[in-house]
Amino acid sequence: MIRTPGELGRKFLKDRNGVAALEFALVAPMLFALIFASIEAGWLMVQTIMLDRALDKTVRSLRIGNIPNPTLDNVRAVLCSEAMVLADCQRTVTLEFVPILSPSDYPTDLARCANRLTGISPILRFNAGSRSQTVFVRACFVVEPFTPGLGLGLALSKDETGSIRIVAKSGFVNEPS
């Protein structure tokens, strides 16, 4: 029996086989994008909060003099011991300490972060200041997004290596002698 194109079209439109698979194929990518974006946002928030907390605790130790003769390496070690969730913290966190003597001393440039591909850290200012001096502190941590091509990972601003920069800032006044 030969069917006309109209009959074939009506039969095709009445057929309900595969409807659930079609719905799943349309809805699942959006659902998974939402789930992965939520996980990405939560993990980035945890890392940001831990970096802020670690910087605040490290600055508190510096302010009251618990870190004698602070150097970049021992301040970074203290910061990384406080920030427990930051992966490869010793290698990827950059710290910048700038004494503020006048309003023009405040850094106006963007935070410079480590390059994870080359392993090169930028040369930054590190001067913990003298007693009764105000010091501006900036820490930068570079993290790879979980899903760089999906959801939140796609929308976040990234550097030239595709990494996300998490920056924490603080300031303190050294205790007088």
C-alpha atoms as a printed R data frame, in Angstrom:
    type eleno elety resid chain resno      x      y      z
1   ATOM     1    CA   MET     A     1  0.000  0.000  0.000
2   ATOM     2    CA   ILE     A     2  1.366  3.347 -1.034
3   ATOM     3    CA   ARG     A     3  0.789  6.267  1.307
4   ATOM     4    CA   THR     A     4  0.608  9.875  0.337
5   ATOM     5    CA   PRO     A     5  2.883 12.458  1.931
6   ATOM     6    CA   GLY     A     6 -0.094 13.861  3.847
7   ATOM     7    CA   GLU     A     7 -0.853 10.493  5.446
8   ATOM     8    CA   LEU     A     8  2.804 10.012  6.385
9   ATOM     9    CA   GLY     A     9  2.859 13.454  7.982
10  ATOM    10    CA   ARG     A    10 -0.284 12.778 10.029
11  ATOM    11    CA   LYS     A    11  1.083  9.422 11.179
12  ATOM    12    CA   PHE     A    12  4.364 11.070 12.188
13  ATOM    13    CA   LEU     A    13  2.576 13.787 14.189
14  ATOM    14    CA   LYS     A    14  0.323 11.257 15.990
15  ATOM    15    CA   ASP     A    15  3.198  8.945 16.961
16  ATOM    16    CA   ARG     A    16  4.182  9.364 20.651
17  ATOM    17    CA   ASN     A    17  7.243  7.076 20.718
18  ATOM    18    CA   GLY     A    18 10.398  8.827 21.989
19  ATOM    19    CA   VAL     A    19  8.621 11.809 23.569
20  ATOM    20    CA   ALA     A    20 10.299 11.327 26.964
21  ATOM    21    CA   ALA     A    21 13.732 11.072 25.343
22  ATOM    22    CA   LEU     A    22 13.109 14.317 23.488
23  ATOM    23    CA   GLU     A    23 12.043 16.110 26.665
24  ATOM    24    CA   PHE     A    24 15.118 14.812 28.463
25  ATOM    25    CA   ALA     A    25 17.376 15.895 25.602
26  ATOM    26    CA   LEU     A    26 15.951 19.420 25.772
27  ATOM    27    CA   VAL     A    27 15.845 19.836 29.562
28  ATOM    28    CA   ALA     A    28 18.914 17.891 30.752
29  ATOM    29    CA   PRO     A    29 21.618 20.253 29.417
30  ATOM    30    CA   MET     A    30 20.009 23.239 31.116
31  ATOM    31    CA   LEU     A    31 19.573 21.292 34.348
32  ATOM    32    CA   PHE     A    32 23.184 20.084 34.332
33  ATOM    33    CA   ALA     A    33 24.430 23.603 33.507
34  ATOM    34    CA   LEU     A    34 22.501 24.928 36.510
35  ATOM    35    CA   ILE     A    35 23.858 22.187 38.789
36  ATOM    36    CA   PHE     A    36 27.462 22.693 37.660
37  ATOM    37    CA   ALA     A    37 27.128 26.491 37.921
38  ATOM    38    CA   SER     A    38 25.884 26.105 41.510
39  ATOM    39    CA   ILE     A    39 28.814 23.848 42.385
40  ATOM    40    CA   GLU     A    40 31.259 26.238 40.688
41  ATOM    41    CA   ALA     A    41 29.819 29.261 42.515
42  ATOM    42    CA   GLY     A    42 29.918 27.476 45.858
43  ATOM    43    CA   TRP     A    43 33.521 26.321 45.449
44  ATOM    44    CA   LEU     A    44 34.681 29.775 44.289
45  ATOM    45    CA   MET     A    45 32.914 31.334 47.253
46  ATOM    46    CA   VAL     A    46 34.612 28.924 49.674
47  ATOM    47    CA   GLN     A    47 38.024 29.721 48.185
48  ATOM    48    CA   THR     A    48 37.365 33.477 48.261
49  ATOM    49    CA   ILE     A    49 36.201 33.398 51.871
50  ATOM    50    CA   MET     A    50 39.155 31.248 52.940
51  ATOM    51    CA   LEU     A    51 41.630 33.596 51.224
52  ATOM    52    CA   ASP     A    52 40.002 36.630 52.895
53  ATOM    53    CA   ARG     A    53 39.996 34.898 56.275
54  ATOM    54    CA   ALA     A    54 43.602 33.746 55.949
55  ATOM    55    CA   LEU     A    55 44.739 37.221 54.913
56  ATOM    56    CA   ASP     A    56 42.887 38.815 57.839
57  ATOM    57    CA   LYS     A    57 44.434 36.375 60.336
58  ATOM    58    CA   THR     A    58 47.901 36.836 58.836
59  ATOM    59    CA   VAL     A    59 47.548 40.626 58.932
60  ATOM    60    CA   ARG     A    60 46.428 40.393 62.555
61  ATOM    61    CA   SER     A    61 49.562 38.396 63.389
62  ATOM    62    CA   LEU     A    62 51.726 40.943 61.584
63  ATOM    63    CA   ARG     A    63 50.008 43.884 63.245
64  ATOM    64    CA   ILE     A    64 50.644 42.666 66.771
65  ATOM    65    CA   GLY     A    65 54.160 41.467 65.966
66  ATOM    66    CA   ASN     A    66 53.673 37.679 66.138
67  ATOM    67    CA   ILE     A    67 55.724 37.234 62.952
68  ATOM    68    CA   PRO     A    68 59.202 38.553 63.756
69  ATOM    69    CA   ASN     A    69 61.216 39.892 60.793
70  ATOM    70    CA   PRO     A    70 58.516 39.127 58.224
71  ATOM    71    CA   THR     A    71 59.740 37.955 54.837
72  ATOM    72    CA   LEU     A    72 57.680 37.072 51.803
73  ATOM    73    CA   ASP     A    73 58.240 33.349 52.316
74  ATOM    74    CA   ASN     A    74 57.304 33.160 55.995
75  ATOM    75    CA   VAL     A    75 54.266 35.437 55.564
76  ATOM    76    CA   ARG     A    76 53.129 33.259 52.635
77  ATOM    77    CA   ALA     A    77 53.653 30.139 54.782
78  ATOM    78    CA   VAL     A    78 51.475 31.604 57.556
79  ATOM    79    CA   LEU     A    79 48.790 32.622 55.054
80  ATOM    80    CA   CYS     A    80 48.759 29.188 53.401
81  ATOM    81    CA   SER     A    81 48.555 27.398 56.752
82  ATOM    82    CA   GLU     A    82 45.424 29.436 57.524
83  ATOM    83    CA   ALA     A    83 43.859 28.938 54.069
84  ATOM    84    CA   MET     A    84 43.448 25.191 54.140
85  ATOM    85    CA   VAL     A    85 41.420 24.713 50.946
86  ATOM    86    CA   LEU     A    86 43.650 26.605 48.510
87  ATOM    87    CA   ALA     A    87 45.342 24.045 46.267
88  ATOM    88    CA   ASP     A    88 49.092 24.544 45.736
89  ATOM    89    CA   CYS     A    89 48.924 27.695 47.832
90  ATOM    90    CA   GLN     A    90 52.684 28.182 48.290
91  ATOM    91    CA   ARG     A    91 53.235 28.302 44.534
92  ATOM    92    CA   THR     A    92 50.166 30.212 43.350
93  ATOM    93    CA   VAL     A    93 49.500 32.892 45.983
94  ATOM    94    CA   THR     A    94 51.169 36.234 45.395
95  ATOM    95    CA   LEU     A    95 51.438 38.811 48.164
96  ATOM    96    CA   GLU     A    96 52.024 42.528 47.860
97  ATOM    97    CA   PHE     A    97 52.779 44.792 50.823
98  ATOM    98    CA   VAL     A    98 52.840 48.546 50.169
99  ATOM    99    CA   PRO     A    99 53.482 51.096 52.954
100 ATOM   100    CA   ILE     A   100 51.063 54.016 52.639
101 ATOM   101    CA   LEU     A   101 52.630 57.367 53.490
102 ATOM   102    CA   SER     A   102 50.239 59.517 51.446
103 ATOM   103    CA   PRO     A   103 47.056 58.892 49.442
104 ATOM   104    CA   SER     A   104 49.113 58.728 46.247
105 ATOM   105    CA   ASP     A   105 50.928 55.626 47.552
106 ATOM   106    CA   TYR     A   106 47.783 53.517 47.291
107 ATOM   107    CA   PRO     A   107 48.241 51.068 44.370
108 ATOM   108    CA   THR     A   108 46.007 51.884 41.430
109 ATOM   109    CA   ASP     A   109 47.047 48.980 39.215
110 ATOM   110    CA   LEU     A   110 45.344 45.608 39.062
111 ATOM   111    CA   ALA     A   111 46.554 42.758 41.224
112 ATOM   112    CA   ARG     A   112 49.339 40.819 39.556
113 ATOM   113    CA   CYS     A   113 48.963 37.091 39.944
114 ATOM   114    CA   ALA     A   114 51.133 34.055 39.308
115 ATOM   115    CA   ASN     A   115 51.032 32.465 35.870
116 ATOM   116    CA   ARG     A   116 50.115 28.808 36.406
117 ATOM   117    CA   LEU     A   117 51.251 27.674 32.968
118 ATOM   118    CA   THR     A   118 54.799 28.986 33.200
119 ATOM   119    CA   GLY     A   119 55.071 28.886 36.994
120 ATOM   120    CA   ILE     A   120 56.427 32.449 36.993
121 ATOM   121    CA   SER     A   121 55.387 34.752 39.813
122 ATOM   122    CA   PRO     A   122 55.545 38.497 39.163
123 ATOM   123    CA   ILE     A   123 57.959 40.628 41.150
124 ATOM   124    CA   LEU     A   124 55.859 42.534 43.651
125 ATOM   125    CA   ARG     A   125 56.525 45.082 46.348
126 ATOM   126    CA   PHE     A   126 57.053 43.529 49.757
127 ATOM   127    CA   ASN     A   127 57.684 45.998 52.543
128 ATOM   128    CA   ALA     A   128 56.011 45.127 55.837
129 ATOM   129    CA   GLY     A   129 56.547 48.694 57.021
130 ATOM   130    CA   SER     A   130 57.939 50.065 60.227
131 ATOM   131    CA   ARG     A   131 56.237 50.669 63.568
132 ATOM   132    CA   SER     A   132 53.146 52.928 63.457
133 ATOM   133    CA   GLN     A   133 53.071 52.783 59.657
134 ATOM   134    CA   THR     A   134 50.000 51.963 57.557
135 ATOM   135    CA   VAL     A   135 50.505 49.071 55.141
136 ATOM   136    CA   PHE     A   136 48.223 48.002 52.275
137 ATOM   137    CA   VAL     A   137 48.204 44.241 51.616
138 ATOM   138    CA   ARG     A   138 46.957 42.467 48.522
139 ATOM   139    CA   ALA     A   139 46.854 38.698 47.952
140 ATOM   140    CA   CYS     A   140 46.031 37.030 44.653
141 ATOM   141    CA   PHE     A   141 45.198 33.369 44.140
142 ATOM   142    CA   VAL     A   142 44.744 31.802 40.709
143 ATOM   143    CA   VAL     A   143 42.235 28.973 40.318
144 ATOM   144    CA   GLU     A   144 41.087 26.877 37.384
145 ATOM   145    CA   PRO     A   145 37.302 26.762 36.893
146 ATOM   146    CA   PHE     A   146 35.639 23.328 37.115
147 ATOM   147    CA   THR     A   147 33.601 23.891 33.987
148 ATOM   148    CA   PRO     A   148 35.290 26.607 31.900
149 ATOM   149    CA   GLY     A   149 32.920 26.193 28.955
150 ATOM   150    CA   LEU     A   150 29.640 25.806 30.835
151 ATOM   151    CA   GLY     A   151 27.458 28.037 32.990
152 ATOM   152    CA   LEU     A   152 29.276 30.215 35.486
153 ATOM   153    CA   GLY     A   153 32.723 29.102 34.344
154 ATOM   154    CA   LEU     A   154 31.928 30.534 30.927
155 ATOM   155    CA   ALA     A   155 30.641 33.848 32.292
156 ATOM   156    CA   LEU     A   156 33.470 34.664 34.725
157 ATOM   157    CA   SER     A   157 36.309 36.902 33.604
158 ATOM   158    CA   LYS     A   158 39.509 34.950 33.107
159 ATOM   159    CA   ASP     A   159 43.153 35.793 32.506
160 ATOM   160    CA   GLU     A   160 45.171 34.820 29.437
161 ATOM   161    CA   THR     A   161 45.619 31.258 30.763
162 ATOM   162    CA   GLY     A   162 41.879 30.705 31.305
163 ATOM   163    CA   SER     A   163 42.222 30.920 35.096
164 ATOM   164    CA   ILE     A   164 40.096 32.915 37.506
165 ATOM   165    CA   ARG     A   165 41.833 35.374 39.826
166 ATOM   166    CA   ILE     A   166 40.669 35.663 43.415
167 ATOM   167    CA   VAL     A   167 41.968 38.837 45.061
168 ATOM   168    CA   ALA     A   168 41.831 39.730 48.753
169 ATOM   169    CA   LYS     A   169 42.825 43.135 50.125
170 ATOM   170    CA   SER     A   170 43.527 44.343 53.603
171 ATOM   171    CA   GLY     A   171 45.346 47.051 55.449
172 ATOM   172    CA   PHE     A   172 46.880 47.452 58.851
173 ATOM   173    CA   VAL     A   173 48.867 49.788 61.028
174 ATOM   174    CA   ASN     A   174 51.898 48.281 62.719
175 ATOM   175    CA   GLU     A   175 51.781 48.530 66.495
176 ATOM   176    CA   PRO     A   176 54.071 51.171 67.972
177 ATOM   177    CA   SER     A   177 57.155 50.016 69.857
